[in-house]
Amino acid sequence: MSYKFQVNLGSIIELLSAHLYSGPQVYLRELLQNGLDAIEARKQLTPSLEGKIDVHLRNEEEHPTLVFQDNGIGLTEEEIHSFLATIGQTSKNSDIIAQRGDFLGQFGIGLLACFLVSDEIVIFTRSARQPEHAFEWRGRPDGTYKISPLPEGLELEIGTQLHLRCKQGAETYFRPERVEELLYHFGSLLPEQIWLSVEDECWQINEEPAPWRVQYASKEEQKDVWLEYGKEELETEFFDCIPIQTPNGDVEGLAYILPYSPSPSSRRTHRIYLKNMMLTEHAEHLLPDWAFFVRCVLNVERLQPTASREGFFENEALFEAQEQIGQCLRDYLLQLAEESPQRMQKLIYLHDLSLKALALQDNEFYQEFIEWFPFETTLGNMTLEDYRADYPVIQYTVRLDQFRQIARIAAAQSMCVINGSYIYDADLLGRLPQIFPDTQLELVDAANLTQHFDDLSEDELEQAEEFLDIAEDALAAYECDVALKKFLPTDMPTMYTSNADANFQRSVEQTKEVADMLWTSVLDSLVPTSAPENKSLLCINYDNPLIQQLIDEEDDEALEISVQMLYVQALLLGHHPLSSQEMSLLNTGLLELIQRSLRKPQSLPTMSWSA
């Protein structure tokens, strides 16, 4: 024996309110949708029909009432049982419209949204297929409903009239200003007239057509109107606007370029309409990921909405629309670069992240714009075109701490090194040889920067021999070698460098300090000993005044402490975290220097801690 599921309609309505729909305000969207679909169905019987929707607000005692009326196809008694009383059944599946795709509703659950704001739905309807009969339908959230012939004396033209009496707690959604706002929000682009009546006043909600469908006297007027529309609808004065028209006509509208640079991770809001009905402000994946520099007002025709009608299914049609919208944006950028290079340069400085992301995905765009992009260098910001004009080899770093460590030294030696640590920059630079085969790239860090330092003469080495011996002994416990060089700027006494193996060894040792015995033994098995080539290097600047003082210092103990403190300072300036041993060295060294300063301040050198 087979049985049927039992449905608790009250729980279904609560589920819709809490999980499917974004809020009670969607009841007006669902009413508009049902009315429009009914009008579209009737147009197939009467093509000359001029569709119209009337919304009336009446104040009745303590509970206002909203009356929603359309001149659509109406319902027969059989259709009332099928479509109003069966959850999941939709009139959009009937034979009369099966061959058309002009209908918004697909799921047969929209009417339930009305229970979010009312405890009873009352419908009067007369079908265009059986105009001699008219019916009254009353439904309640407990799942019960009644059908009866239209009461005598009640005039009703072909179409449907729906009555909602506000339930407690939903008063906000029946206030005239809120109803007007929602009708405009959902239906401002709809071709059928929408009228709102409150007491003795009556006005049309959607008088103006979508601005991208209007013919203008000039391109200047067109642009002014489009920008003003964006300002009113999206409450922003935009940098520029881009018309969107996909080749198959499925997507049309306007993309507005933001006047500021947004974060790539910021939530993007748009106005997305489906068949001219407002669908959502959060259409994920409709625009390419790199297009976070625009906000859009778009109407789509053939994408499939989710059951909540507040998003789209991620299918082939959605990704095709995304690609076509992206192509419209690309075409605009290429045209702007050709017609107005200065404005394009301003746009690039404003939205370089978005455009760099696009360049990584599009070889043609990369080749066209890579030299326009700005990069941070040790000699200031400059475009890649300016850089390539002055420097045959492109030198760059991939980590921010590396760039910070070498920036002053490289600049003092007129080395122009690009900071490639920003998102997309290193990847963009790495692709240069693929597009421009003659390009030479050089990855720069503190270690290979020392190759540009000058060596000391034999006399200078002899003068500093004792100092070097003491310095090497002072840092032997920290696996750090010492080198004495000459480099600019002279006010920088030292620079710490290490290779990748030394950095790994250092991170392992620091991890062992906080790990338990088990993990310490595991780490020991991974890196049992420190190889000689894994040592770091403290490069000491012979031309620095402080170093000259230390070379002449006769107090070996003071000299050892000073070298150790310079070592710690170099680590900090290079943004290297201190180990517990180095932290202890910092604390004891500072205290010792303070004590010595109090005993004989005239013998202490002055240490510089500037970056």
TIKEFI-310720 format. One line per 5 residues: number of its first residue (from 1); their letters; for each residue x, y, z of C-alpha. Coordinates in pm, whole numbers. Layout:
<nodes>
NUM	a	X/Y/Z | ...;
</nodes>
This chain:
<nodes>
1	msykf	0/0/0 | 128/348/-88 | 73/662/117 | 101/1035/54 | 320/1277/242;
6	qvnlg	142/1517/476 | 249/1883/443 | 235/2127/734 | 164/2449/546 | 238/2666/849;
11	siiel	587/2521/874 | 635/2564/500 | 551/2933/530 | 793/2973/822 | 1060/2800/614;
16	lsahl	1002/3040/326 | 1023/3340/558 | 1338/3232/739 | 1537/3059/465 | 1405/3091/109;
21	ysgpq	1315/3459/84 | 1523/3749/207 | 1226/3907/386 | 852/3979/382 | 899/4258/127;
26	vylre	918/3995/-150 | 540/3949/-137 | 503/4249/-370 | 758/4104/-609 | 566/3777/-620;
31	llqng	240/3960/-685 | 397/4161/-966 | 541/3845/-1114 | 211/3658/-1109 | 30/3958/-1256;
36	ldaie	283/3998/-1537 | 276/3629/-1623 | -105/3640/-1634 | -91/3941/-1869 | 162/3764/-2091;
41	arkql	-61/3457/-2107 | -362/3665/-2207 | -161/3841/-2478 | -129/3508/-2652 | -507/3507/-2685;
46	tpsle	-538/3884/-2742 | -209/4020/-2883 | -334/4379/-2882 | -392/4377/-2505 | -236/4665/-2309;
51	gkidv	-136/4514/-1978 | -197/4706/-1658 | -152/4648/-1286 | -336/4851/-1021 | -241/4853/-654;
56	hlrne	-482/5011/-403 | -413/5079/-37 | -711/5112/194 | -713/5196/563 | -971/4973/725;
61	eehpt	-997/5011/1102 | -665/4902/1257 | -551/4682/969 | -474/4835/628 | -564/4634/320;
66	lvfqd	-377/4606/-8 | -569/4525/-327 | -365/4402/-623 | -539/4379/-960 | -423/4277/-1308;
71	ngigl	-602/4245/-1642 | -435/3914/-1720 | -581/3584/-1828 | -756/3501/-1500 | -831/3152/-1367;
76	teeei	-1103/2897/-1428 | -1241/2691/-1139 | -1025/2395/-1242 | -715/2615/-1257 | -793/2758/-911;
81	hsfla	-781/2406/-764 | -467/2323/-962 | -262/2638/-921 | -379/2815/-604 | -430/2510/-388;
86	tigqt	-138/2290/-497 | 206/2389/-371 | 468/2353/-642 | 218/2362/-929 | 253/2660/-1159;
91	sknsd	33/2793/-1436 | 348/2860/-1634 | 350/2488/-1720 | 10/2490/-1889 | -27/2410/-2257;
96	iiaqr	-107/2764/-2361 | 237/2888/-2265 | 452/2578/-2279 | 621/2692/-2596 | 718/3037/-2468;
101	gdflg	992/3158/-2234 | 855/3500/-2141 | 738/3405/-1792 | 911/3486/-1466 | 757/3227/-1233;
106	qfgig	850/2863/-1250 | 813/2704/-910 | 448/2746/-806 | 529/2875/-456 | 521/3251/-504;
111	llacf	171/3303/-367 | 279/3166/-30 | 494/3478/18 | 170/3668/82 | 124/3474/404;
116	lvsde	435/3650/534 | 230/3970/566 | -132/3850/585 | -328/3574/759 | -566/3536/468;
121	ivift	-547/3566/89 | -870/3660/-88 | -878/3633/-469 | -1151/3729/-716 | -1085/3606/-1068;
126	rsarq	-1253/3583/-1411 | -1088/3378/-1684 | -1053/3499/-2045 | -1118/3141/-2152 | -1447/3118/-1957;
131	pehaf	-1552/3480/-1905 | -1908/3382/-1814 | -1789/3247/-1478 | -1611/3430/-1196 | -1498/3295/-860;
136	ewrgr	-1390/3391/-511 | -1105/3200/-343 | -1004/3237/22 | -690/3069/154 | -543/3055/503;
141	pdgty	-196/2959/629 | -333/2646/800 | -383/2492/456 | -759/2538/426 | -931/2724/143;
146	kispl	-1277/2794/7 | -1405/2849/-348 | -1739/3005/-432 | -1898/3190/-722 | -1837/3562/-730;
151	pegle	-2081/3737/-494 | -2372/3901/-668 | -2336/4271/-732 | -1952/4257/-743 | -1828/4380/-1079;
156	leigt	-1510/4213/-1207 | -1350/4237/-1550 | -1135/3964/-1695 | -830/3925/-1476 | -751/3871/-1109;
161	qlhlr	-800/4085/-798 | -619/3989/-478 | -689/4127/-128 | -439/4117/160 | -527/4239/507;
166	ckqga	-220/4332/709 | -144/4096/994 | 10/4212/1321 | 377/4293/1286 | 367/4354/909;
171	etyfr	241/4713/920 | 564/4846/771 | 495/4666/443 | 154/4831/402 | 261/5191/452;
176	perve	211/5393/133 | 570/5514/111 | 707/5161/163 | 469/5009/-92 | 565/5277/-346;
181	ellyh	934/5216/-278 | 900/4840/-325 | 687/4868/-639 | 951/5096/-793 | 1235/4878/-670;
186	fgsll	1093/4562/-826 | 901/4703/-1122 | 1062/5026/-1244 | 1175/4864/-1572 | 858/4666/-1645;
191	peqiw	684/4752/-1976 | 331/4713/-1831 | 193/5013/-1645 | 191/4989/-1266 | -42/5228/-1084;
196	lsved	-66/5296/-711 | -376/5446/-548 | -387/5578/-193 | -718/5734/-88 | -794/5994/-360;
201	ecwqi	-448/6001/-516 | -334/5781/-804 | -1/5781/-988 | 208/5563/-1218 | 515/5396/-1069;
206	neepa	711/5315/-1385 | 674/5614/-1615 | 1030/5621/-1749 | 1176/5342/-1966 | 1520/5198/-1902;
211	pwrvq	1771/5470/-2007 | 1972/5235/-2229 | 1661/5180/-2444 | 1614/5550/-2519 | 1745/5729/-2829;
216	yaske	1933/6053/-2753 | 2022/6354/-2963 | 2395/6315/-2898 | 2647/6093/-2721 | 2708/6372/-2470;
221	eqkdv	2341/6384/-2374 | 2331/6006/-2357 | 2629/5991/-2122 | 2490/6268/-1899 | 2155/6089/-1866;
226	wleyg	2319/5756/-1796 | 2546/5899/-1527 | 2256/6083/-1365 | 2057/5759/-1364 | 2346/5582/-1191;
231	keele	2372/5860/-936 | 2001/5836/-853 | 1973/5458/-850 | 2308/5364/-692 | 2370/5686/-495;
236	teffd	2722/5739/-630 | 2884/5987/-870 | 3066/5749/-1100 | 3385/5791/-1299 | 3221/5673/-1622;
241	cipiq	2955/5436/-1754 | 2978/5149/-2002 | 2686/5024/-2213 | 2639/4648/-2189 | 2477/4470/-2484;
246	tpngd	2564/4106/-2541 | 2563/3970/-2898 | 2266/3739/-2841 | 2069/4013/-2666 | 2036/3816/-2343;
251	vegla	2197/4088/-2129 | 2161/4465/-2158 | 2218/4755/-1925 | 2489/4981/-1788 | 2813/4922/-1597;
256	yilpy	2932/5213/-1383 | 3301/5262/-1302 | 3352/5336/-933 | 3524/5665/-843 | 3737/5488/-582;
261	spsps	3941/5169/-564 | 3746/4894/-384 | 3895/4592/-213 | 3890/4277/-429 | 3725/4095/-139;
266	srrth	3453/4353/-83 | 3095/4239/-143 | 2980/4365/-480 | 2627/4499/-516 | 2448/4542/-846;
271	riylk	2091/4583/-972 | 2007/4269/-1166 | 1669/4238/-1339 | 1523/3923/-1489 | 1288/3995/-1779;
276	nmmlt	1267/4353/-1648 | 1173/4245/-1293 | 1417/4329/-1016 | 1575/4001/-905 | 1872/4069/-679;
281	ehaeh	2145/4308/-574 | 2392/4027/-508 | 2431/3831/-831 | 2738/3622/-765 | 2930/3504/-1073;
286	llpdw	2728/3707/-1323 | 3027/3939/-1365 | 3389/3821/-1403 | 3591/3811/-1082 | 3822/4085/-1208;
291	affvr	3534/4328/-1269 | 3515/4450/-909 | 3574/4807/-1027 | 3218/4844/-1163 | 2863/4838/-1033;
296	cvlnv	2598/4737/-1281 | 2233/4781/-1362 | 2155/4488/-1592 | 1853/4314/-1735 | 1890/3948/-1833;
301	erlqp	1642/3746/-2037 | 1721/3376/-2035 | 1908/3293/-1716 | 1743/3050/-1478 | 1654/3193/-1134;
306	tasre	1677/2995/-813 | 1362/2902/-624 | 1391/3218/-409 | 1421/3425/-731 | 1711/3612/-567;
311	gffen	1994/3458/-766 | 2079/3241/-1069 | 2168/2879/-1117 | 2535/2836/-1195 | 2508/2672/-1534;
316	ealfe	2650/2710/-1883 | 2416/2998/-1965 | 2537/3196/-1662 | 2904/3149/-1750 | 2837/3242/-2111;
321	aqeqi	2667/3564/-1995 | 2964/3633/-1765 | 3208/3598/-2055 | 3000/3827/-2280 | 2972/4094/-2010;
326	gqclr	3348/4071/-1960 | 3400/4120/-2333 | 3189/4439/-2327 | 3412/4574/-2049 | 3729/4476/-2239;
331	dyllq	3606/4647/-2557 | 3537/4967/-2363 | 3886/4969/-2210 | 4056/4912/-2546 | 3848/5186/-2707;
336	laees	3918/5429/-2422 | 4292/5368/-2452 | 4276/5450/-2821 | 4049/5756/-2798 | 4155/5909/-2465;
341	pqrmq	4494/5784/-2337 | 4506/6036/-2052 | 4167/5929/-1920 | 4270/5566/-1956 | 4584/5634/-1752;
346	kliyl	4371/5794/-1483 | 4145/5490/-1482 | 4444/5257/-1449 | 4581/5445/-1149 | 4232/5431/-994;
351	hdlsl	4163/5062/-1062 | 4499/4901/-1130 | 4414/4589/-927 | 4109/4505/-1137 | 4289/4568/-1463;
356	kalal	4598/4374/-1357 | 4371/4079/-1272 | 4219/4104/-1620 | 4563/4123/-1782 | 4661/3792/-1620;
361	qdnef	4357/3626/-1782 | 4369/3790/-2124 | 4687/3785/-2333 | 4565/4052/-2571 | 4480/4286/-2286;
366	yqefi	4813/4206/-2117 | 5011/4293/-2428 | 4815/4615/-2477 | 4831/4747/-2121 | 5120/4591/-1928;
371	ewfpf	5343/4893/-1990 | 5067/5127/-1869 | 5053/4969/-1525 | 5216/5152/-1231 | 5460/4973/-1002;
376	ettlg	5624/5075/-676 | 6003/5090/-703 | 6295/5193/-487 | 6303/5519/-686 | 5929/5591/-658;
381	nmtle	5621/5486/-851 | 5656/5453/-1227 | 5493/5275/-1517 | 5659/4970/-1665 | 5707/5166/-1987;
386	dyrad	5913/5429/-1805 | 6108/5158/-1624 | 6195/4968/-1942 | 6304/5291/-2111 | 6575/5352/-1848;
391	ypviq	6674/5002/-1727 | 6752/4709/-1958 | 6714/4451/-1679 | 6397/4444/-1469 | 6497/4388/-1107;
396	ytvrl	6225/4303/-857 | 6149/4142/-522 | 5860/3909/-442 | 5825/3971/-67 | 5742/4295/109;
401	dqfrq	5997/4241/384 | 6267/4195/120 | 6171/4520/-50 | 6163/4714/275 | 6501/4580/373;
406	iaria	6680/4678/53 | 6481/4988/-50 | 6705/5256/102 | 7028/5082/6 | 6918/5016/-352;
411	aaqsm	6792/5373/-394 | 7117/5516/-260 | 7303/5323/-530 | 7054/5432/-801 | 6923/5076/-833;
416	cving	6559/5071/-942 | 6401/4761/-791 | 6028/4688/-831 | 5826/4584/-530 | 5657/4270/-666;
421	syiyd	5493/4174/-337 | 5159/4334/-421 | 4888/4106/-552 | 4928/4023/-925 | 5257/4221/-966;
426	adllg	5506/3933/-950 | 5289/3721/-1181 | 5264/4008/-1429 | 5640/4059/-1430 | 5703/3685/-1460;
431	rlpqi	5502/3672/-1783 | 5697/3952/-1951 | 5946/3724/-2134 | 5653/3532/-2288 | 5518/3850/-2448;
436	fpdtq	5847/4039/-2494 | 6120/3774/-2554 | 6403/4026/-2520 | 6306/4111/-2160 | 6557/4022/-1886;
441	lelvd	6434/3965/-1531 | 6643/3955/-1214 | 6508/3854/-875 | 6673/4073/-612 | 6711/4016/-239;
446	aanlt	6945/4138/29 | 7189/3853/-40 | 7259/3934/-404 | 7240/4308/-336 | 7568/4279/-144;
451	qhfdd	7738/4190/-473 | 7706/4556/-565 | 7894/4668/-251 | 8255/4785/-270 | 8540/4589/-113;
456	lsede	8790/4742/130 | 9148/4820/38 | 9430/4618/197 | 9511/4905/435 | 9147/4931/542;
461	leqae	9126/4555/597 | 9439/4564/809 | 9298/4853/1016 | 8973/4663/1079 | 9124/4318/1131;
466	efldi	9085/4313/1510 | 8733/4453/1485 | 8635/4176/1241 | 8776/3905/1466 | 8576/4031/1765;
471	aedal	8262/4069/1553 | 8286/3713/1422 | 8330/3575/1772 | 8035/3784/1898 | 7798/3635/1638;
476	aayec	7934/3279/1615 | 7662/3149/1848 | 7394/3286/1613 | 7516/3109/1297 | 7595/3445/1137;
481	dvalk	7906/3537/942 | 8043/3892/918 | 8159/4088/613 | 8297/4443/603 | 8194/4637/291;
486	kflpt	8137/4990/167 | 7786/5087/58 | 7536/5368/53 | 7365/5520/240 | 7645/5574/488;
491	dmptm	7401/5632/775 | 7302/5261/760 | 7557/5069/970 | 7460/4710/880 | 7243/4490/662;
496	ytsna	7141/4132/744 | 7116/3881/458 | 7037/3511/433 | 6953/3259/162 | 6643/3037/145;
501	danfq	6817/2746/325 | 6930/2973/606 | 6579/3115/641 | 6438/2762/659 | 6696/2662/921;
506	rsveq	6612/2971/1120 | 6235/2902/1109 | 6296/2541/1219 | 6499/2653/1519 | 6232/2902/1619;
511	tkeva	5962/2634/1588 | 6162/2398/1808 | 6164/2661/2081 | 5785/2635/2121 | 5734/2268/2022;
516	dmlwt	5713/1972/2260 | 5977/1699/2275 | 5805/1482/2014 | 5787/1752/1750 | 6138/1871/1836;
521	svlds	6273/1525/1758 | 6075/1520/1432 | 6225/1855/1334 | 6573/1733/1429 | 6529/1438/1196;
526	lvpts	6426/1673/915 | 6713/1917/968 | 6973/1736/1177 | 7254/1987/1150 | 7318/2331/1017;
531	apenk	7524/2320/697 | 7794/2588/654 | 7620/2728/348 | 7307/2786/558 | 7471/3060/760;
536	sllci	7340/3415/739 | 7557/3721/688 | 7581/4054/867 | 7722/4302/617 | 7884/4592/806;
541	nydnp	7921/4932/640 | 8281/5050/671 | 8184/5408/572 | 7931/5444/853 | 8051/5688/1128;
546	liqql	7938/5455/1405 | 8134/5165/1254 | 8443/5387/1232 | 8408/5456/1603 | 8376/5088/1680;
551	ideed	8684/5001/1471 | 8884/5241/1688 | 8723/5121/2014 | 8975/4966/2253 | 8724/4816/2496;
556	deale	8671/4466/2354 | 8372/4395/2579 | 8194/4715/2471 | 8277/4632/2112 | 8128/4281/2141;
561	isvqm	7806/4414/2294 | 7777/4682/2027 | 7819/4432/1743 | 7553/4206/1895 | 7314/4498/1928;
566	lyvqa	7380/4596/1566 | 7299/4237/1470 | 6963/4253/1650 | 6892/4593/1494 | 6962/4452/1146;
571	lllgh	6721/4163/1211 | 6446/4402/1315 | 6504/4633/1017 | 6483/4329/790 | 6151/4228/951;
576	hplss	6292/3900/1081 | 6124/3767/1397 | 6363/3729/1690 | 6431/3392/1848 | 6418/3361/2225;
581	qemsl	6799/3366/2230 | 6806/3688/2027 | 6533/3844/2239 | 6739/3770/2547 | 7041/3921/2374;
586	lntgl	6844/4238/2305 | 6734/4274/2667 | 7071/4204/2827 | 7258/4411/2568 | 7043/4717/2625;
591	leliq	7081/4692/3000 | 7457/4652/2968 | 7486/4953/2738 | 7279/5162/2980 | 7500/5062/3271;
596	rslrk	7815/5142/3073 | 7666/5472/2968 | 7613/5568/3331 | 7971/5469/3419 | 8156/5630/3125;
601	pqslp	7925/5792/2870 | 8214/5948/2676 | 8331/5608/2543 | 7996/5488/2408 | 7917/5526/2039;
606	tmsws	7579/5662/1931 | 7368/5395/1759 | 7122/5477/1482 | 6791/5282/1468 | 6649/5446/1161;
611	a	6524/5226/881;
</nodes>
